[in-house]
Amino acid sequence: MPLSGIRFIFTVMILCACLGSKAQVSMADSANAAEYPFVNYEADTLTNARLLLPFFNKLLKLENGDTGQVSILHIGDSHIQADFLTREVRRSFQLRFGNAGRGLIFPLRVAGTNEPNDYRSSANAGWSVAKINSPARLPEPGVSGISISSDQSGIYFDVTTYNHDDLDYAFNQVTLIHAKDTAQFDCRFTDSPIKFGYLMSAGPQVPGENTTVVRFEQPTNYVRIQAEQTEAAQNSITVNGLILVNGKPGVLYNSVGINGAHYNDYNKSPLFFRQLQVIKPDLVIISMGTNEGANVKITEDEMIASVTTMVNIIRLVNPESCILIVTPTDDYYRKKYKNPFLRTVHDALLKSAETEKVACWDLYTLTGGYGSCVEWRKAAMMQRDGVHFNKQGYELQGSLLYKALIDSYLKYAAD
């Protein structure tokens, strides 16, 4: 065969090999796009990620053998109360950096509302309930955004944690966040219904004290907390939350979500912010705006003012905390119309992040932006109300949030 013919065949072979290789790469790279073409995966990044360097530095120390704990607090509305999104982020952080415990929880079922799937609460009698967005806010809701109270001595509630996702949520220390003064019932803590437990005074040892800490000899998945009158002046108990830890190094991923909550609902609760000092979060993630976006009269200036207030109060009570703002996803207005008002909220949050010098994760753009609710519903990841997602939808969003955080962390760790 002439040399020119050999060269022609060789060239064709190379072209075929290149085209085949390109086709394989293209299919691999488009796997996610083929599954969810409406998700803008390129937007899965953090704006102002450099402002999270103190948080990333603590994660790096933890990964390098530090025996401490890194605390994250995720604040939000009903999207967060369900815990599907936050559970995915919690799981990912704890599998990589260590599981320090379940963290902050609240007996939400006792309060008559939905609670996460990795614990269950129950009670022997009814409790009075106050939420940050309740018309009556007495007693004042604390760090969980909700409180329960009673004037019955002997009333109790139980909490049982469940192990999920290869994570053990047994605990050997309970921190009860509650009102402490001479009018409050003492509290008995037991790690078994048949045990007598530890009776702890509700009288503060120092002014302003709002926690009682009990350590159990062995790890447990169960605790009962019972009100007990030991003095004539005692007449009530008010519970603001519990923190469950195991004494191991790792991440505590605390989440606080209240159905229907707005930025200003939290902003009007001074006790919520004061009790942030109990958690001492290294990172505060704020996921709100959905409920503001249901208001046809919402303005950009109003939204910016609400965000500015929250950021400034967090910095005042916990100046070491890094802050990450999350924009809300697109949704339906009145269950059937595309919602244009969320764009006002979205734009205001982006401007607030720049003005207040905090990081931002633009979930609105990432999940497809205006009108993307139609695609999420078609993909069977949005509930019939057109606002909330199902477990699959929230888990996808949680995995994307973790990826954005860990990508930024890995860039920091590599420097």
C-alpha positions as CSV (number, residue, x, y, z in Angstrom):
1,M,0.0,0.0,0.0
2,P,1.3,3.5,-0.8
3,L,2.6,5.6,2.1
4,S,-0.2,8.1,1.5
5,G,-2.8,5.4,1.9
6,I,-1.3,4.2,5.2
7,R,-1.3,7.8,6.4
8,F,-5.0,8.2,5.5
9,I,-6.0,5.0,7.4
10,F,-3.9,6.1,10.4
11,T,-5.6,9.5,10.4
12,V,-9.1,8.0,10.2
13,M,-8.2,5.6,13.1
14,I,-7.1,8.5,15.3
15,L,-10.2,10.5,14.4
16,C,-12.5,7.6,15.3
17,A,-10.7,7.0,18.6
18,C,-11.0,10.7,19.4
19,L,-14.6,10.9,18.5
20,G,-15.4,7.8,20.6
21,S,-13.5,9.1,23.5
22,K,-15.2,12.4,23.3
23,A,-18.6,10.7,23.2
24,Q,-17.8,8.7,26.3
25,V,-16.6,11.8,28.2
26,S,-19.7,13.7,27.1
27,M,-22.1,11.0,28.4
28,A,-20.3,10.9,31.7
29,D,-20.2,14.7,32.1
30,S,-23.9,15.0,31.3
31,A,-25.2,12.3,33.6
32,N,-26.5,14.8,36.1
33,A,-27.8,17.1,33.4
34,A,-29.7,14.3,31.8
35,E,-31.4,13.5,35.1
36,Y,-32.2,17.0,36.2
37,P,-31.6,19.4,33.2
38,F,-33.3,22.2,35.1
39,V,-30.6,22.3,37.8
40,N,-27.9,24.8,37.1
41,Y,-25.0,22.8,38.5
42,E,-22.4,25.4,37.6
43,A,-24.1,27.7,40.1
44,D,-23.3,25.4,43.0
45,T,-20.7,27.7,44.5
46,L,-20.4,30.0,47.4
47,T,-20.2,33.8,47.0
48,N,-17.7,35.4,49.4
49,A,-16.4,32.0,50.4
50,R,-13.3,33.7,51.8
51,L,-15.4,35.1,54.6
52,L,-15.8,31.5,55.9
53,L,-12.1,30.9,56.4
54,P,-12.3,30.8,60.2
55,F,-14.9,28.1,59.9
56,F,-12.8,26.2,57.4
57,N,-9.7,26.5,59.6
58,K,-11.5,24.8,62.4
59,L,-12.6,22.0,60.1
60,L,-9.0,21.6,58.9
61,K,-7.8,21.3,62.5
62,L,-10.5,18.7,63.2
63,E,-9.5,16.7,60.2
64,N,-5.9,16.9,61.3
65,G,-6.6,15.3,64.7
66,D,-7.9,18.1,66.9
67,T,-10.1,16.7,69.7
68,G,-12.6,19.6,69.8
69,Q,-16.0,20.1,68.1
70,V,-17.1,22.4,65.3
71,S,-20.6,23.7,65.7
72,I,-23.0,24.7,62.9
73,L,-26.4,26.2,63.3
74,H,-28.8,26.2,60.4
75,I,-31.8,28.6,60.9
76,G,-34.9,28.5,58.8
77,D,-38.6,27.9,58.2
78,S,-40.6,24.8,57.2
79,H,-38.0,23.7,54.7
80,I,-35.6,23.3,57.6
81,Q,-38.1,22.0,60.3
82,A,-38.6,18.9,58.2
83,D,-34.8,18.2,58.5
84,F,-34.5,16.3,55.2
85,L,-32.2,19.0,53.7
86,T,-30.3,19.5,56.9
87,R,-30.0,15.8,57.7
88,E,-28.2,15.3,54.4
89,V,-25.7,18.0,55.2
90,R,-25.3,16.8,58.8
91,R,-24.7,13.2,57.6
92,S,-22.1,14.3,55.1
93,F,-20.2,16.5,57.5
94,Q,-20.2,13.9,60.3
95,L,-19.1,11.1,58.1
96,R,-16.1,13.1,57.0
97,F,-15.1,15.1,60.1
98,G,-16.6,13.0,62.9
99,N,-19.9,12.7,64.7
100,A,-20.0,14.7,67.9
101,G,-23.7,14.0,68.5
102,R,-27.2,14.9,67.4
103,G,-26.9,18.4,68.7
104,L,-29.8,20.8,69.4
105,I,-33.3,19.2,69.3
106,F,-36.7,20.1,70.5
107,P,-39.7,17.8,71.4
108,L,-41.7,19.1,68.4
109,R,-44.3,16.3,68.5
110,V,-45.0,17.2,72.1
111,A,-45.5,20.7,70.9
112,G,-48.0,19.4,68.3
113,T,-46.0,19.8,65.1
114,N,-43.8,17.8,62.8
115,E,-40.3,16.7,63.9
116,P,-37.3,15.1,62.2
117,N,-37.2,11.3,61.6
118,D,-34.1,10.6,63.6
119,Y,-35.7,11.2,67.0
120,R,-39.1,10.9,68.6
121,S,-40.7,12.8,71.5
122,S,-43.7,12.0,73.7
123,A,-45.2,13.2,76.9
124,N,-47.6,12.2,79.7
125,A,-49.7,15.3,79.5
126,G,-50.3,18.4,77.4
127,W,-47.9,21.3,77.4
128,S,-48.5,25.0,76.5
129,V,-46.7,26.0,73.3
130,A,-45.3,29.3,72.1
131,K,-43.5,29.9,68.7
132,I,-41.6,32.8,67.4
133,N,-44.5,33.5,64.9
134,S,-47.3,32.9,67.4
135,P,-49.7,35.7,68.1
136,A,-49.0,35.1,71.8
137,R,-45.3,34.6,72.6
138,L,-45.4,33.7,76.2
139,P,-43.2,32.3,77.5
140,E,-40.8,33.8,75.1
141,P,-39.4,31.2,72.6
142,G,-35.7,30.6,72.9
143,V,-33.0,29.2,70.7
144,S,-35.3,26.5,69.2
145,G,-37.7,29.2,68.0
146,I,-40.4,27.5,70.1
147,S,-41.0,26.8,73.8
148,I,-43.2,24.5,75.9
149,S,-44.3,25.2,79.4
150,S,-46.5,23.7,82.1
151,D,-47.7,24.4,85.7
152,Q,-48.0,20.7,86.5
153,S,-45.5,19.1,88.8
154,G,-44.9,15.6,87.6
155,I,-45.3,16.4,83.9
156,Y,-42.6,14.9,81.7
157,F,-41.5,14.4,78.1
158,D,-39.3,11.6,76.6
159,V,-36.9,11.8,73.7
160,T,-35.5,8.8,71.9
161,T,-32.9,9.1,69.2
162,Y,-32.4,6.7,66.3
163,N,-29.3,5.8,64.5
164,H,-29.4,6.6,60.8
165,D,-27.0,6.8,57.9
166,D,-24.3,4.8,59.7
167,L,-24.3,7.4,62.4
168,D,-24.7,6.6,66.1
169,Y,-26.8,9.2,67.9
170,A,-26.5,7.7,71.3
171,F,-25.4,10.4,73.8
172,N,-23.9,10.6,77.3
173,Q,-24.6,14.3,78.0
174,V,-27.8,16.3,77.9
175,T,-27.9,20.1,78.1
176,L,-31.4,21.3,78.9
177,I,-32.0,24.9,77.9
178,H,-34.7,26.3,80.1
179,A,-35.9,29.1,82.3
180,K,-34.0,29.1,85.6
181,D,-35.3,30.9,88.7
182,T,-36.8,30.2,92.1
183,A,-40.3,29.9,90.6
184,Q,-39.3,27.0,88.2
185,F,-39.8,23.4,89.0
186,D,-36.7,21.3,89.5
187,C,-36.0,18.7,86.8
188,R,-35.3,15.0,87.1
189,F,-33.3,13.4,84.3
190,T,-33.4,9.6,83.7
191,D,-31.9,7.5,80.9
192,S,-34.4,4.7,81.5
193,P,-38.2,4.8,82.4
194,I,-37.5,2.5,85.3
195,K,-34.7,4.5,86.8
196,F,-35.0,7.2,89.4
197,G,-32.5,9.5,87.7
198,Y,-30.8,12.7,88.7
199,L,-32.8,15.6,90.4
200,M,-31.4,18.9,89.2
201,S,-32.2,22.3,90.7
202,A,-33.7,25.0,88.5
203,G,-32.2,27.7,90.7
204,P,-29.5,29.5,88.8
205,Q,-26.0,29.3,90.1
206,V,-25.0,32.5,88.4
207,P,-27.1,35.4,87.0
208,G,-28.5,34.8,83.6
209,E,-27.9,31.0,83.6
210,N,-30.3,29.1,81.4
211,T,-28.9,25.6,81.1
212,T,-28.7,22.4,83.2
213,V,-26.1,19.8,82.2
214,V,-26.4,16.1,83.1
215,R,-23.9,13.4,82.2
216,F,-24.8,9.8,82.1
217,E,-22.4,7.0,83.0
218,Q,-23.1,5.1,79.8
219,P,-24.2,6.2,76.3
220,T,-28.0,6.1,75.8
221,N,-30.6,6.8,73.1
222,Y,-33.3,7.8,75.6
223,V,-33.9,10.5,78.1
224,R,-36.9,11.5,80.2
225,I,-37.1,15.0,81.7
226,Q,-39.7,15.5,84.5
227,A,-40.8,18.5,86.4
228,E,-40.7,18.1,90.1
229,Q,-41.8,20.6,92.7
230,T,-39.5,20.7,95.7
231,E,-40.3,24.1,97.1
232,A,-43.6,25.9,97.7
233,A,-42.6,28.8,95.5
234,Q,-42.1,26.6,92.4
235,N,-45.0,26.8,90.0
236,S,-43.9,26.1,86.4
237,I,-41.4,24.8,83.9
238,T,-40.4,26.3,80.6
239,V,-38.2,24.3,78.1
240,N,-36.4,26.0,75.2
241,G,-34.4,23.0,73.8
242,L,-32.0,20.2,74.5
243,I,-28.4,19.5,73.2
244,L,-27.4,15.9,72.9
245,V,-23.7,15.1,72.6
246,N,-21.4,12.1,72.9
247,G,-18.2,13.6,74.1
248,K,-16.3,12.8,70.9
249,P,-14.6,15.1,68.5
250,G,-16.4,16.1,65.3
251,V,-19.2,18.2,64.0
252,L,-22.5,19.2,65.7
253,Y,-24.9,20.2,63.0
254,N,-27.8,22.0,64.8
255,S,-30.9,23.0,62.9
256,V,-33.8,25.3,63.9
257,G,-36.8,25.5,61.6
258,I,-40.3,26.9,62.3
259,N,-43.1,26.4,59.9
260,G,-44.2,29.8,58.4
261,A,-41.2,31.7,59.9
262,H,-39.9,35.0,58.5
263,Y,-36.6,36.8,59.3
264,N,-38.5,39.3,61.4
265,D,-40.1,36.6,63.5
266,Y,-36.7,35.6,64.8
267,N,-35.6,39.3,65.0
268,K,-38.4,40.0,67.4
269,S,-37.3,37.2,69.8
270,P,-34.4,38.6,72.0
271,L,-34.2,35.3,73.9
272,F,-33.5,33.4,70.7
273,F,-30.4,35.4,70.1
274,R,-29.3,35.4,73.7
275,Q,-29.4,31.6,73.8
276,L,-27.3,31.3,70.7
277,Q,-24.4,31.6,73.2
278,V,-25.2,28.2,74.4
279,I,-24.5,26.7,71.0
280,K,-21.6,29.0,70.1
281,P,-21.9,28.3,66.4
282,D,-18.8,28.5,64.3
283,L,-21.0,28.8,61.2
284,V,-24.6,30.2,61.1
285,I,-26.5,29.3,57.9
286,I,-29.7,31.3,57.3
287,S,-32.3,29.7,55.0
288,M,-35.4,31.9,54.8
289,G,-37.3,34.1,52.4
290,T,-40.0,31.6,51.1
291,N,-42.6,33.1,53.4
292,E,-41.6,36.7,52.6
293,G,-41.9,35.7,48.9
294,A,-45.5,34.9,49.4
295,N,-46.3,38.6,50.0
296,V,-47.2,40.6,46.9
297,K,-46.2,43.8,48.7
298,I,-42.7,42.7,49.8
299,T,-40.1,45.3,48.8
300,E,-36.4,44.9,48.4
301,D,-35.7,47.5,51.1
302,E,-37.9,45.7,53.6
303,M,-36.1,42.5,52.9
304,I,-32.7,44.0,53.2
305,A,-33.6,45.6,56.5
306,S,-34.7,42.3,57.9
307,V,-31.5,40.5,56.9
308,T,-29.3,43.4,58.2
309,T,-31.0,43.2,61.6
310,M,-30.5,39.5,61.9
311,V,-26.9,39.5,60.8
312,N,-26.1,42.4,63.2
313,I,-27.7,40.7,66.2
314,I,-25.9,37.5,65.5
315,R,-22.6,39.4,65.3
316,L,-23.4,41.2,68.5
317,V,-24.1,38.0,70.6
318,N,-21.6,35.7,68.8
319,P,-18.9,37.8,67.0
320,E,-16.9,34.7,66.2
321,S,-19.6,33.2,64.0
322,C,-19.2,33.0,60.2
323,I,-22.5,33.6,58.4
324,L,-23.9,32.1,55.2
325,I,-27.1,33.3,53.6
326,V,-29.1,30.9,51.5
327,T,-31.7,32.2,48.9
328,P,-35.0,30.4,48.7
329,T,-36.1,28.2,45.8
330,D,-38.7,29.1,43.3
331,D,-42.2,28.0,44.1
332,Y,-45.9,28.4,43.1
333,Y,-48.0,31.3,44.3
334,R,-51.4,30.1,45.5
335,K,-50.5,26.6,44.3
336,K,-50.8,27.3,40.6
337,Y,-49.1,30.5,39.5
338,K,-45.4,31.1,39.0
339,N,-44.2,33.3,41.8
340,P,-42.6,36.6,40.6
341,F,-42.3,38.0,44.2
342,L,-39.5,35.6,45.1
343,R,-37.2,37.4,42.7
344,T,-37.5,40.5,44.8
345,V,-36.5,38.4,47.9
346,H,-33.6,36.8,45.9
347,D,-32.2,40.1,44.7
348,A,-32.4,41.6,48.2
349,L,-30.6,38.6,49.8
350,L,-27.7,38.8,47.2
351,K,-27.4,42.6,47.9
352,S,-27.5,42.0,51.7
353,A,-24.7,39.4,51.5
354,E,-22.5,41.9,49.7
355,T,-23.4,44.8,51.9
356,E,-23.0,42.9,55.2
357,K,-19.9,41.0,54.1
358,V,-21.3,37.5,54.5
359,A,-21.1,34.4,52.3
360,C,-24.1,33.5,50.1
361,W,-25.3,30.3,48.5
362,D,-27.7,31.1,45.6
363,L,-30.1,28.2,45.8
364,Y,-32.7,30.1,43.7
365,T,-30.4,30.3,40.7
366,L,-28.9,26.8,41.3
367,T,-32.3,25.1,41.3
368,G,-33.4,26.8,38.0
369,G,-34.7,30.3,38.9
370,Y,-38.0,31.8,38.0
371,G,-40.5,29.2,36.7
372,S,-38.3,26.2,37.7
373,C,-41.0,25.0,40.2
374,V,-42.8,23.6,37.1
375,E,-39.8,21.4,36.4
376,W,-39.4,20.3,40.0
377,R,-43.1,19.3,40.0
378,K,-42.7,17.4,36.8
379,A,-39.7,15.5,38.3
380,A,-42.0,14.5,41.2
381,M,-39.7,16.2,43.7
382,M,-42.2,19.0,44.8
383,Q,-45.3,18.4,47.0
384,R,-48.8,19.3,45.8
385,D,-48.8,22.6,47.7
386,G,-46.2,23.9,45.2
387,V,-44.0,25.2,47.9
388,H,-42.5,22.3,49.8
389,F,-40.4,19.5,48.4
390,N,-40.5,15.8,49.1
391,K,-37.6,13.8,50.7
392,Q,-35.9,13.3,47.4
393,G,-36.0,17.0,46.5
394,Y,-34.7,18.1,49.9
395,E,-31.9,15.5,49.9
396,L,-30.8,16.7,46.5
397,Q,-30.6,20.3,47.7
398,G,-28.8,19.1,50.9
399,S,-26.2,17.3,48.8
400,L,-25.7,20.4,46.7
401,L,-25.2,22.6,49.8
402,Y,-22.7,20.2,51.2
403,K,-20.8,20.1,47.9
404,A,-20.6,23.9,47.7
405,L,-19.2,24.0,51.3
406,I,-16.8,21.1,50.9
407,D,-15.5,22.4,47.6
408,S,-14.7,25.8,49.1
409,Y,-13.1,24.0,52.2
410,L,-10.9,21.9,50.0
411,K,-9.7,24.9,48.1
412,Y,-8.8,26.5,51.4
413,A,-7.1,23.3,52.7
414,A,-5.0,23.0,49.6
415,D,-3.5,26.5,50.0
